[in-house]
Amino acid sequence: MSSSEICQLSHDLWIWQAHDPTIKTDLFSSAVLIGLGLLLIDPISLSKDKLQEISQARPVAGVIVTNANHWRSALDYSECLGVPIFAHSAACPDSKPSRIREIAKETVFAGDLEVIEIEGAAPGEIVLYLPANRGTLIVGDALINFEPYGFTLLPRKYCRNHREMRVSLRQLLTKTAERMLFAHGTPVLSHATSRLRQLLG
């Protein structure tokens, strides 16, 4: 399973997607350019030329996995490119490859990209916040945006604790974000914080 198309949302932000027939849904991945370099987030496979397309500005510096369910092609990219994988300890496999670097809440990459831990969703769930360019939130599973659900919380049956997740998501309201990207769903490209405030009530 691989994606053939990349959408560049801004000078420092890209997304791509592919359909996974095993779970009957679309998977979305993103890449963000910060001072450290290019970070691939929950990556599904890209063709070599497409990877080169997004890595022209800066080389790939690492891969970020937003929860235990999103390893996708992370290990392949880490091995192929010789870069670390960043993930919460609860998202890491029991036999951790040497390139895995554990991250936790309040981790900040190169002063540019903040890690926010979300309790109650999938194991090791994190949200990434990029304050540049009016703000971007990059979400693992805690929020989704696809039919028939629309923009909403991860359904209760997939959560460890739905109530706890909802409370934990409220910390995102302190972040100014124009955009929100998802591992499952089309991005929200305007007024993301306002829409999240309406959702959480």
ChimeraX attribute file (.defattr): number of C-alpha atoms within 10 A of each C-alpha:
attribute: neighborCount
match mode: 1-to-1
recipient: residues
	/A:1	11
	/A:2	15
	/A:3	17
	/A:4	12
	/A:5	13
	/A:6	17
	/A:7	12
	/A:8	14
	/A:9	12
	/A:10	9
	/A:11	10
	/A:12	15
	/A:13	17
	/A:14	18
	/A:15	23
	/A:16	21
	/A:17	24
	/A:18	18
	/A:19	14
	/A:20	12
	/A:21	9
	/A:22	6
	/A:23	8
	/A:24	8
	/A:25	14
	/A:26	15
	/A:27	22
	/A:28	23
	/A:29	26
	/A:30	23
	/A:31	23
	/A:32	20
	/A:33	23
	/A:34	19
	/A:35	12
	/A:36	16
	/A:37	17
	/A:38	22
	/A:39	25
	/A:40	23
	/A:41	27
	/A:42	26
	/A:43	28
	/A:44	23
	/A:45	21
	/A:46	20
	/A:47	12
	/A:48	8
	/A:49	10
	/A:50	14
	/A:51	13
	/A:52	14
	/A:53	11
	/A:54	22
	/A:55	17
	/A:56	10
	/A:57	13
	/A:58	15
	/A:59	15
	/A:60	25
	/A:61	20
	/A:62	23
	/A:63	27
	/A:64	25
	/A:65	25
	/A:66	28
	/A:67	26
	/A:68	18
	/A:69	16
	/A:70	22
	/A:71	22
	/A:72	16
	/A:73	17
	/A:74	23
	/A:75	18
	/A:76	14
	/A:77	21
	/A:78	19
	/A:79	13
	/A:80	9
	/A:81	14
	/A:82	13
	/A:83	17
	/A:84	21
	/A:85	27
	/A:86	22
	/A:87	23
	/A:88	23
	/A:89	19
	/A:90	16
	/A:91	22
	/A:92	22
	/A:93	11
	/A:94	8
	/A:95	6
	/A:96	10
	/A:97	14
	/A:98	8
	/A:99	15
	/A:100	21
	/A:101	17
	/A:102	14
	/A:103	20
	/A:104	18
	/A:105	14
	/A:106	11
	/A:107	15
	/A:108	16
	/A:109	15
	/A:110	11
	/A:111	11
	/A:112	14
	/A:113	22
	/A:114	20
	/A:115	20
	/A:116	22
	/A:117	22
	/A:118	27
	/A:119	22
	/A:120	21
	/A:121	29
	/A:122	24
	/A:123	19
	/A:124	23
	/A:125	28
	/A:126	29
	/A:127	23
	/A:128	24
	/A:129	22
	/A:130	24
	/A:131	16
	/A:132	13
	/A:133	12
	/A:134	13
	/A:135	16
	/A:136	25
	/A:137	26
	/A:138	24
	/A:139	24
	/A:140	30
	/A:141	25
	/A:142	28
	/A:143	25
	/A:144	22
	/A:145	20
	/A:146	15
	/A:147	10
	/A:148	6
	/A:149	12
	/A:150	12
	/A:151	18
	/A:152	15
	/A:153	21
	/A:154	21
	/A:155	14
	/A:156	12
	/A:157	8
	/A:158	13
	/A:159	19
	/A:160	14
	/A:161	14
	/A:162	19
	/A:163	13
	/A:164	14
	/A:165	22
	/A:166	20
	/A:167	13
	/A:168	17
	/A:169	21
	/A:170	15
	/A:171	12
	/A:172	18
	/A:173	14
	/A:174	8
	/A:175	16
	/A:176	19
	/A:177	24
	/A:178	19
	/A:179	20
	/A:180	24
	/A:181	26
	/A:182	25
	/A:183	27
	/A:184	21
	/A:185	22
	/A:186	20
	/A:187	21
	/A:188	18
	/A:189	13
	/A:190	14
	/A:191	14
	/A:192	21
	/A:193	22
	/A:194	13
	/A:195	16
	/A:196	20
	/A:197	12
	/A:198	9
	/A:199	12
	/A:200	13
	/A:201	7
